[in-house]
């Protein structure tokens, strides 16, 4: 089967985080990592403001649109629209544990209805000229992952899906908050690794708790891909600064300060178009994580970005943050 090189390292879809500004910053750090949108519901794509929900910069490629929903016809239409909008992949969310997702019967709760998921992806594949993929959990609530996960993967394969990202935790839909569901249920990497052995014809990625490039490399010795979320967001240089070496390529920058300087022109263009400084810099607070001047960088941006009035004032705030790194105290 075809090998999908972009997802050797993918940045997970994260609500309220992986917006256009975040993706633009991440793309600056890595030319090769696969980026995902925040989850967008199928009804929103069909009936909402598509430009606001779906627009992206061409530089963001390779880029995947993640959809939420459980109605095959709606998902098929949303997949068709997303493919037409220019996305490289359409992904179905079968992993989000939030209350509002459960009430809408999509996300992780769909792990209990694999036959419905199969209907959804079959319809999406028929409607989309680009690849349809799935992101799932190893199970939910009292399900036994050793039984549920292989059965789910088999069902997805039979429906025509060839690439799946597996969050290596259960989702507890009763009793744990969405945040706790990202941290409390134990990770079961060995189970996910066994799925790759059991389904060698599927292209499988592992997600959950991966906090460094070294960990990613360890998983890539077994898996086809690795998906990283919070580590890439909170420590973007540590995860993405050297990520392109996973493809045998030279990274865009040798140092995070060079990346921060390169972002200045993008920020100036964003401000000139009427944007606000914090819309970009809120995603950059962890760029210098663990390095001299990092605290001053965060302080300048956190305190100054929201107060800046006008482009000149905003750029002065950014320059003051850069000065903290160039001359840390």
C-alpha positions in Angstrom: 0.0 0.0 0.0 1.0 3.6 -0.4 3.0 5.1 2.5 1.7 8.4 3.8 4.9 10.2 4.8 3.4 13.4 6.1 1.9 11.8 9.1 5.1 10.3 10.4 4.6 13.2 12.8 1.2 14.8 13.0 0.0 17.6 15.3 -3.3 16.6 16.8 -6.5 18.5 16.3 -7.1 20.5 19.5 -10.2 22.6 20.2 -9.5 26.3 20.8 -5.8 25.7 20.0 -5.1 24.5 16.4 -6.6 27.5 14.7 -5.1 29.2 11.6 -2.6 31.3 13.6 -1.4 28.2 15.5 -1.0 26.1 12.3 0.9 28.9 10.6 3.4 29.0 13.5 3.7 25.3 13.5 4.3 25.2 9.8 7.1 27.7 10.2 8.8 25.3 12.5 8.3 22.2 10.4 7.8 21.9 6.6 6.8 18.3 6.8 4.6 17.6 9.8 0.9 16.9 9.1 -1.3 19.6 10.6 -5.0 19.3 11.6 -7.8 21.8 12.1 -9.8 22.0 15.2 -12.8 19.7 15.0 -15.7 21.2 13.0 -19.1 19.6 13.1 -20.6 18.4 9.8 -23.8 20.6 10.3 -21.6 23.6 10.8 -19.7 22.9 7.6 -22.9 22.5 5.7 -24.9 25.4 7.1 -22.4 27.7 8.7 -19.9 30.4 7.6 -17.6 28.2 5.5 -15.0 30.9 4.9 -14.6 31.4 8.7 -14.6 27.7 9.5 -12.6 26.3 6.6 -10.3 29.0 5.1 -6.6 28.3 5.4 -3.3 29.5 4.0 -1.8 27.4 1.2 1.4 27.3 3.2 -0.3 25.1 5.8 -0.3 22.0 3.5 -0.2 19.1 4.3 -3.4 19.9 6.2 -6.3 17.7 7.4 -9.9 18.7 8.2 -11.3 17.0 11.2 -15.1 16.5 11.2 -17.4 15.6 14.0 -20.8 14.0 13.5 -22.7 10.7 13.3 -25.1 11.2 10.4 -23.7 9.5 7.3 -25.4 11.9 4.8 -24.3 15.0 6.7 -20.7 13.7 7.0 -20.6 12.8 3.3 -21.7 16.3 2.3 -19.2 17.9 4.8 -16.4 15.7 3.5 -17.2 16.6 -0.1 -17.2 20.3 0.8 -13.9 20.0 2.8 -12.2 18.1 -0.1 -13.4 20.9 -2.5 -12.0 23.5 -0.1 -8.5 22.0 -0.7 -7.8 19.9 2.4 -5.4 17.0 1.9 -7.3 14.6 4.2 -10.8 14.4 5.9 -10.7 12.9 9.4 -13.6 11.6 11.4 -13.4 12.2 15.2 -14.2 9.1 17.1 -12.2 10.1 20.2 -13.4 13.3 21.8 -14.9 12.7 25.2 -16.5 16.1 25.9 -20.1 16.3 27.2 -21.4 18.3 24.2 -19.9 15.7 21.9 -21.6 12.9 23.7 -25.0 14.7 23.6 -24.6 15.0 19.9 -23.7 11.3 19.5 -20.3 11.8 18.1 -16.7 11.6 19.3 -15.6 8.9 21.6 -19.2 7.7 22.3 -19.2 6.3 18.7 -16.7 3.6 19.9 -19.9 1.9 21.2 -21.5 2.0 17.7 -18.9 0.8 15.3 -21.6 -0.2 12.7 -22.7 3.5 12.6 -19.1 4.6 12.2 -18.7 2.2 9.3 -21.8 3.7 7.6 -20.4 7.2 8.1 -16.9 6.5 6.7 -18.4 4.5 3.8 -20.5 7.5 2.9 -17.6 9.9 3.3 -15.2 7.8 1.2 -17.8 7.7 -1.6 -18.2 11.5 -1.5 -14.6 12.6 -1.0 -11.8 12.6 -3.6 -9.2 12.9 -0.9 -8.4 10.3 1.8 -10.8 9.7 4.7 -9.2 8.8 8.0 -10.3 8.1 11.6 -9.0 9.1 15.0 -10.2 6.9 17.8 -9.7 5.7 21.4 -8.8 2.2 22.5 -12.3 1.9 24.0 -14.7 3.7 26.3 -16.1 3.1 29.8 -16.3 -0.6 30.6 -15.3 -1.8 27.2 -12.4 -4.2 27.1 -9.8 -2.7 24.7 -8.2 -6.0 23.9 -11.5 -7.1 22.3 -13.0 -3.8 21.2 -10.1 -2.2 19.5 -9.2 -4.9 17.0 -12.9 -5.4 16.2 -13.2 -1.6 15.6 -10.1 -1.6 13.3 -11.4 -4.6 11.4 -14.8 -2.8 10.9 -13.0 0.3 9.6 -10.8 -1.6 7.3 -13.8 -3.4 5.8 -15.5 0.0 5.3 -12.5 1.2 3.2 -10.5 3.2 5.8 -6.7 2.7 5.4 -5.3 5.1 8.0 -6.2 5.4 11.6 -4.7 7.4 14.6 -5.3 5.6 17.9 -5.2 7.5 21.2 -3.8 4.9 23.5 -6.2 5.6 26.4 -9.7 4.7 27.1 -12.2 7.5 27.4 -14.4 7.4 30.5 -17.6 9.2 29.4 -19.0 9.1 32.9 -17.0 10.5 35.9 -14.1 12.2 34.1 -13.9 15.6 32.6 -12.4 16.0 29.1 -9.2 17.2 30.6 -9.0 14.2 33.0 -9.6 12.0 30.0 -6.4 13.2 28.5 -4.4 12.4 31.6 -6.1 9.9 34.0 -6.8 6.7 32.0 -3.6 4.8 31.7 -1.8 4.6 28.4 -1.6 1.3 26.7 1.1 1.6 24.1 1.8 -2.2 23.9 -1.8 -2.8 22.8 -1.6 -0.1 20.1 1.7 -1.6 18.9 0.1 -5.1 18.7 -2.5 -3.6 16.5 0.1 -2.7 13.9 1.3 -6.3 14.0 -2.2 -7.6 13.7 -3.2 -5.2 10.9 0.0 -4.8 8.8 -2.2 -3.6 5.9 -3.5 -0.6 7.9 -1.5 2.6 8.3 -1.6 3.2 12.1 -0.5 6.1 14.2 -0.2 6.3 18.0 -1.4 9.3 20.0 -1.4 10.2 23.7 1.3 11.2 26.2 4.2 11.5 23.7 6.3 14.3 25.0 9.5 14.3 23.0 11.0 13.6 19.6 13.0 10.7 21.1 9.7 9.1 22.2 8.3 9.7 18.8 11.3 7.9 17.2 10.8 4.9 19.5 7.2 4.6 18.5 8.1 5.0 14.8 10.2 1.8 15.1 6.9 0.0 15.3 4.2 2.3 14.1 3.6 4.1 10.8 3.1 7.5 12.5 3.0 9.5 15.7 0.4 12.1 16.6 1.4 14.7 19.2 -0.9 17.2 20.9 -0.1 19.2 24.0 3.7 18.7 23.9 3.8 20.3 20.5 1.6 23.2 21.7 3.3 23.9 25.0 6.9 23.2 23.9 6.8 23.8 20.2 10.5 24.1 19.6 11.3 20.9 21.5 8.8 18.9 19.5 8.9 20.6 16.1 12.2 22.5 15.9 14.0 19.4 14.7 11.0 17.4 13.5 12.0 17.5 9.8 14.9 15.2 10.6 12.3 12.4 10.8 12.1 12.7 7.1 15.9 13.0 6.6 15.6 16.8 6.0 17.3 19.8 7.4 15.0 21.8 9.7 14.1 25.4 8.7 15.9 26.9 11.8 18.9 26.1 13.9 17.6 28.0 17.0 14.2 29.1 18.3 15.3 32.7 18.3 15.7 32.6 14.5 12.1 31.2 14.3 10.8 34.0 16.6 12.5 36.6 14.4 11.0 35.1 11.3 7.6 35.2 12.9 7.9 39.0 13.2 7.1 39.6 9.6 4.1 37.3 9.7 2.9 39.1 12.8 3.3 42.5 11.1 1.2 41.3 8.2 -1.4 40.0 10.5 -1.6 43.3 12.3 -1.7 45.3 9.1 -4.8 43.2 8.1 -6.6 44.2 11.3 -5.6 41.3 13.5 -4.5 41.4 17.1 -1.1 40.4 18.5 -2.4 37.9 21.0 -4.2 35.9 18.3 -0.8 34.7 17.2 1.5 35.1 20.3 -0.8 33.1 22.6 0.4 30.1 20.6 4.0 31.0 21.0 4.4 31.3 24.7 6.2 28.0 25.1 8.7 28.6 22.2 11.6 29.1 24.6 10.6 26.5 27.1 13.5 25.7 29.5 15.8 28.3 27.9 17.3 31.5 29.4 14.8 34.4 29.1 11.8 32.2 28.7 10.0 33.7 31.7 10.5 37.2 30.5 9.3 36.2 27.0 6.1 34.8 28.4 5.6 37.8 30.7 6.0 40.4 28.0 3.7 38.6 25.6 1.1 37.7 28.3 0.9 41.1 29.8 1.5 43.3 26.8 -0.3 41.5 23.9 -3.8 42.2 25.1 -3.1 45.9 25.9 -1.4 46.8 22.7 -3.1 49.5 20.7 -2.3 49.6 17.1 0.3 47.8 15.0 3.3 49.9 16.1 2.5 49.3 19.8 1.9 45.6 19.2 5.3 45.2 17.4 7.0 47.1 20.3 5.6 44.5 22.7 6.9 41.7 20.5 10.3 43.3 20.2 10.4 43.7 24.0 9.7 40.0 24.3 12.5 39.2 21.9 14.9 41.4 23.9 14.2 39.1 26.9 15.7 36.2 25.0 18.6 38.1 23.4 19.6 39.5 26.8 18.1 37.4 29.5 18.6 38.5 33.1 
